[in-house]
């Protein structure tokens, strides 16, 4: 392993550590010192602190237009997810039945129906992915509520055992005084 000089600050130590992990070099020489920047790296936006190196993360779901897909449900922040998912599901069922009808009567014209079904699936998938932050928040709330409940039970158990211990001590004291 390598030793840090006291003059190195935390971000320089991190860069030296990364240099060691990448190159396997354990010595900081006059050749490697100029490679280290003379000021800290500034990271903007959300970061991942669990990794050895702080990385910028982008948690924004790209819109359907950015992906080149036509959006079938209304735009805006006040989307009724339940209503739109039901609507897209019904539309999907209708298009699948139409595809079956087309395959029976005019098999050469199935491509447009398959493209329509693909568009509906992409919209359903995007709508479900936009619900993931809400699902994560609800899951976290549930986990925290379970932890609170377990801790309250543990406190009650400790109180009960303390009262039982006090009762036993009083009984023992009473028997000692009675002798």
TORPA-4810 file (N, C-alpha, C, O; in nm, 3 decimals):
<nodes>
NODE_1_0.085_-0.119_0.000_0.000_0.000_0.000_0.089_0.123_0.000_0.210_0.112_0.017_X
NODE_2_0.034_0.235_-0.018_0.109_0.359_-0.027_0.072_0.450_0.089_-0.037_0.440_0.145_X
NODE_3_0.162_0.538_0.124_0.139_0.631_0.233_0.111_0.770_0.177_0.171_0.811_0.077_X
NODE_4_0.020_0.840_0.240_-0.014_0.975_0.196_0.069_1.075_0.275_0.089_1.060_0.396_X
NODE_5_0.116_1.176_0.206_0.178_1.287_0.278_0.069_1.365_0.347_-0.045_1.368_0.300_X
NODE_6_0.102_1.428_0.456_0.001_1.505_0.530_-0.046_1.625_0.450_-0.153_1.680_0.477_X
NODE_7_0.033_1.667_0.351_-0.006_1.785_0.273_-0.115_1.753_0.171_-0.176_1.844_0.116_X
NODE_8_-0.139_1.624_0.145_-0.244_1.588_0.050_-0.379_1.603_0.118_-0.399_1.556_0.230_X
NODE_9_-0.473_1.669_0.050_-0.608_1.679_0.104_-0.687_1.555_0.061_-0.637_1.470_-0.012_X
NODE_10_-0.812_1.548_0.107_-0.894_1.427_0.082_-0.910_1.398_-0.066_-0.897_1.283_-0.108_X
NODE_11_-0.937_1.501_-0.147_-0.961_1.475_-0.289_-0.834_1.432_-0.359_-0.841_1.354_-0.454_X
NODE_12_-0.717_1.481_-0.314_-0.591_1.435_-0.373_-0.566_1.290_-0.333_-0.518_1.210_-0.414_X
NODE_13_-0.597_1.255_-0.208_-0.581_1.118_-0.164_-0.670_1.024_-0.245_-0.630_0.913_-0.279_X
NODE_14_-0.793_1.071_-0.275_-0.884_0.991_-0.357_-0.826_0.970_-0.496_-0.831_0.859_-0.550_X
NODE_15_-0.771_1.075_-0.556_-0.713_1.062_-0.689_-0.591_0.970_-0.688_-0.572_0.891_-0.780_X
NODE_16_-0.509_0.979_-0.583_-0.394_0.890_-0.572_-0.441_0.746_-0.559_-0.386_0.655_-0.620_X
NODE_17_-0.544_0.726_-0.477_-0.601_0.592_-0.460_-0.652_0.537_-0.593_-0.628_0.421_-0.626_X
NODE_18_-0.724_0.620_-0.669_-0.774_0.576_-0.800_-0.659_0.548_-0.896_-0.664_0.452_-0.973_X
NODE_19_-0.555_0.631_-0.893_-0.438_0.609_-0.977_-0.376_0.474_-0.944_-0.336_0.398_-1.033_X
NODE_20_-0.368_0.443_-0.814_-0.313_0.315_-0.772_-0.400_0.199_-0.820_-0.348_0.098_-0.866_X
NODE_21_-0.533_0.214_-0.810_-0.622_0.105_-0.851_-0.618_0.083_-1.001_-0.630_-0.031_-1.047_X
NODE_22_-0.601_0.190_-1.078_-0.600_0.177_-1.224_-0.466_0.124_-1.273_-0.462_0.031_-1.353_X
NODE_23_-0.357_0.183_-1.225_-0.225_0.148_-1.277_-0.153_0.042_-1.197_-0.063_-0.024_-1.249_X
NODE_24_-0.189_0.024_-1.072_-0.118_-0.070_-0.986_0.008_-0.010_-0.927_0.079_-0.076_-0.852_X
NODE_25_0.036_0.115_-0.959_0.155_0.183_-0.911_0.133_0.229_-0.767_0.032_0.292_-0.737_X
NODE_26_0.228_0.196_-0.678_0.213_0.235_-0.537_0.299_0.355_-0.501_0.288_0.407_-0.389_X
NODE_27_0.381_0.399_-0.591_0.468_0.513_-0.560_0.420_0.637_-0.632_0.385_0.632_-0.750_X
NODE_28_0.419_0.747_-0.560_0.388_0.876_-0.621_0.521_0.942_-0.653_0.597_0.976_-0.562_X
NODE_29_0.548_0.960_-0.781_0.676_1.017_-0.823_0.653_1.151_-0.886_0.539_1.199_-0.894_X
NODE_30_0.760_1.212_-0.930_0.750_1.341_-0.998_0.675_1.328_-1.130_0.624_1.428_-1.182_X
NODE_31_0.667_1.207_-1.186_0.593_1.186_-1.310_0.442_1.181_-1.285_0.364_1.231_-1.365_X
NODE_32_0.404_1.119_-1.174_0.260_1.105_-1.147_0.202_1.227_-1.079_0.082_1.251_-1.090_X
NODE_33_0.283_1.306_-1.008_0.232_1.422_-0.936_0.169_1.526_-1.029_0.063_1.579_-0.995_X
NODE_34_0.230_1.558_-1.146_0.164_1.656_-1.234_0.032_1.607_-1.291_-0.049_1.687_-1.336_X
NODE_35_0.009_1.475_-1.289_-0.117_1.422_-1.340_-0.234_1.455_-1.248_-0.349_1.456_-1.291_X
NODE_36_-0.205_1.483_-1.121_-0.310_1.516_-1.026_-0.347_1.663_-1.042_-0.259_1.748_-1.044_X
NODE_37_-0.474_1.695_-1.052_-0.513_1.835_-1.066_-0.482_1.911_-0.936_-0.475_1.853_-0.828_X
NODE_38_-0.465_2.042_-0.949_-0.432_2.121_-0.832_-0.554_2.179_-0.762_-0.540_2.263_-0.673_X
NODE_39_-0.673_2.137_-0.802_-0.796_2.180_-0.734_-0.894_2.063_-0.733_-0.884_1.973_-0.817_X
NODE_40_-0.988_2.064_-0.640_-1.082_1.950_-0.632_-1.177_1.947_-0.751_-1.207_2.049_-0.812_X
NODE_41_-1.222_1.825_-0.782_-1.322_1.808_-0.886_-1.458_1.849_-0.831_-1.492_1.814_-0.719_X
NODE_42_-1.533_1.921_-0.910_-1.666_1.962_-0.867_-1.769_1.876_-0.938_-1.769_1.869_-1.061_X
NODE_43_-1.855_1.813_-0.863_-1.960_1.730_-0.920_-2.092_1.801_-0.903_-2.123_1.851_-0.794_X
NODE_44_-2.168_1.808_-1.008_-2.298_1.873_-1.002_-2.407_1.769_-1.019_-2.391_1.673_-1.094_X
NODE_45_-2.517_1.789_-0.951_-2.631_1.699_-0.964_-2.626_1.587_-0.863_-2.537_1.583_-0.778_X
NODE_46_-2.722_1.496_-0.873_-2.728_1.383_-0.780_-2.604_1.296_-0.796_-2.554_1.278_-0.907_X
NODE_47_-2.555_1.242_-0.686_-2.436_1.160_-0.691_-2.459_1.029_-0.619_-2.551_1.017_-0.538_X
NODE_48_-2.375_0.932_-0.649_-2.381_0.801_-0.587_-2.266_0.792_-0.489_-2.151_0.780_-0.530_X
NODE_49_-2.294_0.798_-0.358_-2.189_0.798_-0.257_-2.144_0.658_-0.218_-2.050_0.644_-0.140_X
NODE_50_-2.210_0.555_-0.268_-2.172_0.418_-0.232_-2.051_0.372_-0.313_-1.981_0.279_-0.271_X
NODE_51_-2.025_0.433_-0.426_-1.913_0.393_-0.509_-1.784_0.457_-0.455_-1.791_0.560_-0.388_X
NODE_52_-1.667_0.397_-0.482_-1.544_0.457_-0.434_-1.520_0.594_-0.496_-1.458_0.681_-0.434_X
NODE_53_-1.566_0.615_-0.616_-1.555_0.744_-0.682_-1.695_0.804_-0.692_-1.790_0.735_-0.728_X
NODE_54_-1.707_0.930_-0.661_-1.836_0.996_-0.669_-1.870_1.020_-0.815_-1.796_1.089_-0.885_X
NODE_55_-1.979_0.963_-0.861_-2.020_0.973_-1.000_-2.149_1.051_-1.012_-2.233_1.048_-0.922_X
NODE_56_-2.165_1.120_-1.123_-2.288_1.193_-1.148_-2.390_1.096_-1.205_-2.360_1.020_-1.297_X
NODE_57_-2.510_1.098_-1.150_-2.616_1.012_-1.200_-2.727_1.098_-1.258_-2.748_1.212_-1.215_X
NODE_58_-2.795_1.045_-1.355_-2.905_1.116_-1.419_-3.030_1.030_-1.403_-3.044_0.928_-1.470_X
NODE_59_-3.121_1.073_-1.314_-3.238_0.994_-1.283_-3.363_1.039_-1.356_-3.475_1.011_-1.312_X
NODE_60_-3.346_1.109_-1.466_-3.461_1.160_-1.539_-3.501_1.060_-1.646_-3.418_1.014_-1.725_X
NODE_61_-3.630_1.025_-1.648_-3.682_0.935_-1.749_-3.701_1.015_-1.878_-3.774_1.114_-1.878_X
NODE_62_-3.637_0.975_-1.988_-3.653_1.050_-2.112_-3.797_1.041_-2.162_-3.863_0.938_-2.148_X
NODE_63_-3.843_1.148_-2.221_-3.981_1.149_-2.270_-3.992_1.060_-2.394_-3.892_1.024_-2.456_X
NODE_64_-4.115_1.028_-2.428_-4.137_0.944_-2.546_-4.097_1.018_-2.673_-4.046_0.957_-2.767_X
NODE_65_-4.119_1.150_-2.675_-4.079_1.228_-2.793_-3.928_1.224_-2.814_-3.880_1.219_-2.927_X
NODE_66_-3.852_1.226_-2.700_-3.707_1.217_-2.711_-3.664_1.083_-2.770_-3.559_1.074_-2.834_X
NODE_67_-3.744_0.982_-2.750_-3.714_0.849_-2.802_-3.772_0.828_-2.941_-3.753_0.722_-3.002_X
NODE_68_-3.844_0.927_-2.992_-3.903_0.917_-3.126_-4.030_0.834_-3.129_-4.061_0.772_-3.231_X
NODE_69_-4.104_0.832_-3.018_-4.227_0.753_-3.009_-4.342_0.849_-2.981_-4.330_0.940_-2.899_X
NODE_70_-4.454_0.828_-3.050_-4.572_0.912_-3.028_-4.636_0.877_-2.895_-4.656_0.760_-2.864_X
NODE_71_-4.669_0.980_-2.815_-4.728_0.959_-2.684_-4.880_0.953_-2.698_-4.942_1.042_-2.755_X
NODE_72_-4.939_0.845_-2.644_-5.084_0.822_-2.657_-5.164_0.874_-2.539_-5.287_0.884_-2.548_X
NODE_73_-5.099_0.907_-2.430_-5.171_0.959_-2.313_-5.137_1.108_-2.297_-5.036_1.153_-2.351_X
NODE_74_-5.220_1.185_-2.224_-5.197_1.329_-2.214_-5.065_1.363_-2.145_-5.018_1.291_-2.057_X
NODE_75_-5.008_1.475_-2.188_-4.882_1.522_-2.129_-4.913_1.608_-2.007_-5.024_1.659_-1.992_X
NODE_76_-4.814_1.622_-1.921_-4.830_1.708_-1.805_-4.809_1.634_-1.676_-4.802_1.511_-1.674_X
NODE_77_-4.798_1.710_-1.567_-4.770_1.648_-1.437_-4.892_1.582_-1.373_-4.876_1.497_-1.285_X
NODE_78_-5.012_1.620_-1.414_-5.133_1.569_-1.349_-5.196_1.455_-1.429_-5.315_1.460_-1.461_X
NODE_79_-5.117_1.354_-1.459_-5.167_1.239_-1.534_-5.230_1.142_-1.435_-5.169_1.108_-1.333_X
NODE_80_-5.351_1.097_-1.465_-5.416_0.994_-1.383_-5.367_0.859_-1.433_-5.416_0.805_-1.532_X
NODE_81_-5.267_0.805_-1.362_-5.199_0.684_-1.408_-5.295_0.565_-1.419_-5.290_0.490_-1.516_X
NODE_82_-5.380_0.550_-1.320_-5.472_0.437_-1.319_-5.565_0.442_-1.440_-5.585_0.341_-1.508_X
NODE_83_-5.619_0.559_-1.466_-5.712_0.575_-1.579_-5.640_0.552_-1.712_-5.693_0.484_-1.800_X
NODE_84_-5.521_0.609_-1.725_-5.447_0.596_-1.851_-5.399_0.453_-1.874_-5.399_0.405_-1.987_X
NODE_85_-5.358_0.384_-1.768_-5.316_0.245_-1.784_-5.433_0.157_-1.826_-5.420_0.069_-1.911_X
NODE_86_-5.549_0.181_-1.764_-5.669_0.106_-1.805_-5.704_0.133_-1.951_-5.735_0.042_-2.027_X
NODE_87_-5.699_0.260_-1.989_-5.732_0.298_-2.126_-5.636_0.232_-2.226_-5.679_0.177_-2.327_X
NODE_88_-5.506_0.238_-2.195_-5.409_0.176_-2.286_-5.426_0.025_-2.289_-5.406_-0.037_-2.394_X
NODE_89_-5.462_-0.036_-2.177_-5.484_-0.180_-2.173_-5.603_-0.220_-2.259_-5.597_-0.317_-2.335_X
NODE_90_-5.711_-0.144_-2.247_-5.828_-0.173_-2.333_-5.794_-0.156_-2.480_-5.834_-0.236_-2.564_X
NODE_91_-5.720_-0.049_-2.510_-5.680_-0.024_-2.648_-5.591_-0.138_-2.700_-5.602_-0.178_-2.815_X
NODE_92_-5.504_-0.188_-2.614_-5.418_-0.300_-2.651_-5.501_-0.424_-2.681_-5.477_-0.493_-2.780_X
NODE_93_-5.599_-0.453_-2.596_-5.685_-0.568_-2.619_-5.759_-0.554_-2.752_-5.769_-0.651_-2.827_X
NODE_94_-5.811_-0.435_-2.780_-5.882_-0.411_-2.905_-5.790_-0.433_-3.025_-5.830_-0.496_-3.123_X
NODE_95_-5.669_-0.381_-3.018_-5.575_-0.396_-3.130_-5.532_-0.542_-3.149_-5.509_-0.586_-3.262_X
NODE_96_-5.521_-0.616_-3.041_-5.486_-0.758_-3.054_-5.599_-0.834_-3.122_-5.575_-0.921_-3.206_X
NODE_97_-5.724_-0.802_-3.086_-5.838_-0.865_-3.154_-5.843_-0.826_-3.302_-5.871_-0.909_-3.387_X
NODE_98_-5.814_-0.698_-3.331_-5.809_-0.655_-3.472_-5.698_-0.727_-3.546_-5.715_-0.764_-3.662_X
NODE_99_-5.585_-0.748_-3.480_-5.474_-0.821_-3.544_-5.516_-0.964_-3.576_-5.484_-1.015_-3.684_X
NODE_100_-5.586_-1.028_-3.485_-5.634_-1.163_-3.511_-5.730_-1.164_-3.630_-5.724_-1.253_-3.715_X
NODE_101_-5.818_-1.063_-3.636_-5.912_-1.053_-3.747_-5.838_-1.031_-3.879_-5.871_-1.092_-3.981_X
NODE_102_-5.738_-0.943_-3.877_-5.661_-0.914_-3.999_-5.583_-1.038_-4.043_-5.574_-1.067_-4.162_X
NODE_103_-5.527_-1.111_-3.947_-5.451_-1.231_-3.983_-5.540_-1.338_-4.047_-5.494_-1.417_-4.129_X
NODE_104_-5.669_-1.340_-4.009_-5.761_-1.437_-4.068_-5.805_-1.393_-4.206_-5.806_-1.473_-4.300_X
NODE_105_-5.844_-1.264_-4.220_-5.902_-1.216_-4.345_-5.799_-1.166_-4.445_-5.808_-1.200_-4.563_X
NODE_106_-5.700_-1.084_-4.401_-5.602_-1.024_-4.491_-5.462_-1.038_-4.431_-5.409_-0.940_-4.379_X
NODE_107_-5.402_-1.154_-4.437_-5.273_-1.178_-4.370_-5.159_-1.086_-4.416_-5.063_-1.066_-4.343_X
NODE_108_-5.170_-1.033_-4.535_-5.061_-0.947_-4.585_-5.061_-0.809_-4.521_-4.963_-0.736_-4.535_X
NODE_109_-5.167_-0.770_-4.450_-5.179_-0.635_-4.393_-5.158_-0.633_-4.241_-5.208_-0.544_-4.173_X
NODE_110_-5.085_-0.730_-4.190_-5.068_-0.738_-4.044_-4.963_-0.640_-3.990_-4.966_-0.609_-3.871_X
NODE_111_-4.871_-0.592_-4.073_-4.757_-0.512_-4.026_-4.801_-0.384_-3.955_-4.745_-0.348_-3.851_X
NODE_112_-4.903_-0.315_-4.009_-4.949_-0.190_-3.947_-5.008_-0.218_-3.809_-4.988_-0.139_-3.716_X
NODE_113_-5.082_-0.328_-3.795_-5.142_-0.363_-3.666_-5.034_-0.396_-3.562_-5.046_-0.360_-3.445_X
NODE_114_-4.929_-0.463_-3.607_-4.818_-0.497_-3.516_-4.748_-0.368_-3.471_-4.708_-0.356_-3.355_X
NODE_115_-4.731_-0.273_-3.562_-4.670_-0.145_-3.525_-4.756_-0.069_-3.423_-4.704_-0.010_-3.329_X
NODE_116_-4.889_-0.073_-3.443_-4.979_-0.008_-3.347_-4.969_-0.073_-3.208_-4.966_-0.004_-3.107_X
NODE_117_-4.964_-0.206_-3.206_-4.951_-0.277_-3.079_-4.817_-0.244_-3.013_-4.810_-0.227_-2.891_X
NODE_118_-4.711_-0.235_-3.093_-4.579_-0.199_-3.040_-4.581_-0.058_-2.979_-4.521_-0.034_-2.874_X
NODE_119_-4.650_0.035_-3.045_-4.663_0.172_-2.993_-4.737_0.172_-2.859_-4.697_0.243_-2.767_X
NODE_120_-4.842_0.094_-2.850_-4.918_0.088_-2.724_-4.831_0.027_-2.613_-4.832_0.076_-2.500_X
NODE_121_-4.756_-0.079_-2.646_-4.667_-0.139_-2.545_-4.561_-0.040_-2.498_-4.530_-0.034_-2.379_X
NODE_122_-4.505_0.037_-2.590_-4.403_0.136_-2.552_-4.463_0.242_-2.460_-4.398_0.284_-2.364_X
NODE_123_-4.585_0.285_-2.488_-4.651_0.384_-2.402_-4.682_0.325_-2.265_-4.663_0.391_-2.163_X
NODE_124_-4.729_0.200_-2.261_-4.754_0.133_-2.133_-4.626_0.121_-2.052_-4.623_0.148_-1.932_X
NODE_125_-4.520_0.081_-2.119_-4.391_0.064_-2.053_-4.341_0.198_-1.997_-4.292_0.202_-1.884_X
NODE_126_-4.354_0.304_-2.074_-4.309_0.436_-2.029_-4.394_0.485_-1.911_-4.341_0.542_-1.816_X
NODE_127_-4.523_0.463_-1.919_-4.611_0.505_-1.810_-4.579_0.428_-1.682_-4.577_0.486_-1.573_X
NODE_128_-4.553_0.299_-1.693_-4.515_0.219_-1.576_-4.379_0.263_-1.521_-4.362_0.269_-1.399_X
NODE_129_-4.285_0.293_-1.607_-4.154_0.339_-1.561_-4.163_0.474_-1.491_-4.085_0.502_-1.400_X
NODE_130_-4.257_0.557_-1.532_-4.272_0.687_-1.465_-4.333_0.670_-1.326_-4.327_0.763_-1.245_X
NODE_131_-4.391_0.554_-1.297_-4.444_0.526_-1.163_-4.339_0.471_-1.067_-4.364_0.462_-0.947_X
NODE_132_-4.223_0.433_-1.117_-4.120_0.371_-1.033_-4.077_0.458_-0.914_-4.061_0.404_-0.805_X
NODE_133_-4.057_0.590_-0.930_-4.021_0.670_-0.811_-4.130_0.667_-0.704_-4.099_0.664_-0.584_X
NODE_134_-4.256_0.666_-0.744_-4.366_0.658_-0.647_-4.363_0.523_-0.576_-4.384_0.515_-0.455_X
NODE_135_-4.337_0.417_-0.653_-4.330_0.283_-0.595_-4.214_0.274_-0.496_-4.228_0.217_-0.388_X
NODE_136_-4.099_0.331_-0.532_-3.984_0.327_-0.442_-4.013_0.404_-0.313_-3.978_0.358_-0.204_X
NODE_137_-4.078_0.518_-0.325_-4.113_0.598_-0.207_-4.210_0.521_-0.117_-4.193_0.519_0.005_X
NODE_138_-4.311_0.457_-0.177_-4.408_0.381_-0.098_-4.341_0.261_-0.031_-4.373_0.229_0.084_X
NODE_139_-4.249_0.196_-0.100_-4.177_0.083_-0.042_-4.092_0.129_0.076_-4.087_0.063_0.180_X
NODE_140_-4.025_0.242_0.060_-3.943_0.297_0.168_-4.030_0.333_0.289_-3.991_0.304_0.403_X
NODE_141_-4.144_0.394_0.267_-4.235_0.428_0.376_-4.280_0.302_0.448_-4.284_0.299_0.571_X
NODE_142_-4.312_0.198_0.373_-4.354_0.071_0.433_-4.243_0.010_0.519_-4.268_-0.036_0.630_X
NODE_143_-4.120_0.010_0.467_-4.006_-0.045_0.541_-3.984_0.034_0.670_-3.960_-0.024_0.776_X
NODE_144_-3.993_0.167_0.661_-3.973_0.250_0.781_-4.084_0.227_0.883_-4.057_0.225_1.003_X
NODE_145_-4.206_0.211_0.837_-4.317_0.182_0.930_-4.296_0.049_1.001_-4.323_0.037_1.120_X
NODE_146_-4.248_-0.052_0.927_-4.218_-0.182_0.990_-4.107_-0.169_1.093_-4.114_-0.230_1.200_X
NODE_147_-4.004_-0.090_1.062_-3.896_-0.069_1.157_-3.946_0.000_1.284_-3.907_-0.037_1.395_X
NODE_148_-4.033_0.100_1.267_-4.090_0.170_1.383_-4.171_0.073_1.467_-4.161_0.073_1.590_X
NODE_149_-4.251_-0.010_1.402_-4.333_-0.107_1.474_-4.245_-0.206_1.551_-4.274_-0.237_1.667_X
NODE_150_-4.138_-0.257_1.488_-4.048_-0.350_1.556_-3.979_-0.284_1.675_-3.963_-0.346_1.780_X
NODE_151_-3.939_-0.159_1.659_-3.872_-0.089_1.768_-3.969_-0.062_1.884_-3.930_-0.073_2.000_X
NODE_152_-4.093_-0.029_1.853_-4.192_-0.010_1.959_-4.216_-0.140_2.033_-4.228_-0.140_2.156_X
NODE_153_-4.222_-0.251_1.961_-4.238_-0.381_2.025_-4.117_-0.413_2.113_-4.132_-0.468_2.222_X
NODE_154_-3.998_-0.379_2.065_-3.877_-0.404_2.143_-3.878_-0.320_2.271_-3.839_-0.369_2.377_X
NODE_155_-3.922_-0.195_2.262_-3.930_-0.109_2.380_-4.030_-0.165_2.479_-4.004_-0.168_2.599_X
NODE_156_-4.145_-0.209_2.430_-4.246_-0.268_2.519_-4.193_-0.395_2.586_-4.218_-0.418_2.704_X
NODE_157_-4.119_-0.475_2.511_-4.061_-0.597_2.566_-3.959_-0.562_2.675_-3.955_-0.627_2.780_X
NODE_158_-3.878_-0.460_2.650_-3.779_-0.417_2.751_-3.850_-0.366_2.876_-3.807_-0.397_2.987_X
NODE_159_-3.956_-0.288_2.859_-4.032_-0.238_2.975_-4.091_-0.354_3.055_-4.085_-0.354_3.178_X
NODE_160_-4.148_-0.452_2.985_-4.208_-0.567_3.053_-4.102_-0.645_3.131_-4.126_-0.685_3.245_X
NODE_161_-3.988_-0.667_3.070_-3.880_-0.741_3.138_-3.825_-0.662_3.257_-3.789_-0.720_3.359_X
NODE_162_-3.818_-0.529_3.243_-3.771_-0.446_3.354_-3.867_-0.456_3.472_-3.825_-0.471_3.587_X
NODE_163_-3.998_-0.448_3.443_-4.097_-0.460_3.550_-4.090_-0.597_3.616_-4.103_-0.609_3.738_X
NODE_164_-4.070_-0.701_3.536_-4.057_-0.836_3.591_-3.933_-0.848_3.678_-3.937_-0.910_3.784_X
NODE_165_-3.821_-0.788_3.633_-3.698_-0.790_3.711_-3.716_-0.714_3.842_-3.668_-0.757_3.947_X
NODE_166_-3.784_-0.599_3.837_-3.809_-0.523_3.960_-3.896_-0.603_4.057_-3.871_-0.602_4.178_X
NODE_167_-3.995_-0.671_4.005_-4.082_-0.753_4.089_-4.002_-0.866_4.155_-4.017_-0.892_4.274_X
NODE_168_-3.915_-0.931_4.077_-3.832_-1.038_4.132_-3.735_-0.986_4.237_-3.710_-1.052_4.338_X
NODE_169_-3.679_-0.865_4.213_-3.589_-0.806_4.311_-3.662_-0.773_4.441_-3.607_-0.793_4.549_X
NODE_170_-3.785_-0.723_4.430_-3.865_-0.691_4.550_-3.897_-0.819_4.626_-3.890_-0.821_4.749_X
NODE_171_-3.932_-0.925_4.554_-3.959_-1.053_4.619_-3.834_-1.107_4.690_-3.841_-1.156_4.802_X
NODE_172_-3.720_-1.096_4.622_-3.594_-1.143_4.682_-3.559_-1.060_4.804_-3.514_-1.114_4.905_X
NODE_173_-3.579_-0.929_4.796_-3.552_-0.841_4.911_-3.644_-0.873_5.026_-3.603_-0.871_5.142_X
NODE_174_-3.771_-0.902_4.994_-3.869_-0.937_5.097_-3.834_-1.068_5.165_-3.851_-1.081_5.286_X
NODE_175_-3.786_-1.164_5.090_-3.748_-1.294_5.151_-3.622_-1.280_5.233_-3.607_-1.348_5.335_X
NODE_176_-3.529_-1.191_5.191_-3.406_-1.169_5.268_-3.438_-1.097_5.400_-3.379_-1.128_5.504_X
NODE_177_-3.531_-1.001_5.397_-3.568_-0.928_5.517_-3.649_-1.017_5.612_-3.645_-0.999_5.734_X
NODE_178_-3.721_-1.111_5.557_-3.802_-1.201_5.638_-3.721_-1.305_5.710_-3.772_-1.365_5.805_X
NODE_179_-3.600_-1.330_5.672_-3.519_-1.434_5.736_-3.458_-1.385_5.859_-3.386_-1.459_5.926_X
</nodes>
